[in-house]
Amino acid sequence: MTRSSIRPIALSLLAAGLTVAAGCQAWSTQRPRGRMASLDQHTYASTPFEAKTVRLVDTRTAEELWSVDVPVDYKVVVRFYEDKSEDNQDFPDVMRWEIIPADDWGTLLENQMPVPSKHARRLEWELRRGPEYAPDERPAPLDIMPEGGVETSRIDG
């Protein structure tokens, strides 16, 4: 092989490698931005300054069907499946969800419930007043007055 014939092959391999690397970043569907595909799956992560409450509303009645306060450093993953609720005209679809640590890559979404079809439901979220702390990260109280009191004498005279 000559040098001129190796160059196109090397460039092709480099381009393929970059394409695969870019695809791996979007591989996880349970990240807050998701896979950027229409999977009808949604992920909401809570941080100390962005603690989220997520709810599902039946738009026909304005009734709140489901709600969760996502704990700080956790995320809720929600996915909808069409026509999976047998013999249920009002709630033909199924919503599956799971609350997992924010740094976990995936879960099987073990919780489920029948929900209205996509034209009759709204998944909404709001920020809770914060900041909030993770359940195991409560800050220790700050002791602003040391045991012996405060020295008030001046050193220079």
Beta strands, then each sheet from edge to edge (+ up, - down):
strand 1: 41-45
strand 2: 52-58
strand 3: 63-69
strand 4: 74-81
strand 5: 93-101
strand 6: 111-115
strand 7: 121-127
sheet 1: 1+ 4- 5+ 6-
sheet 2: 3+ 2- 7+
end
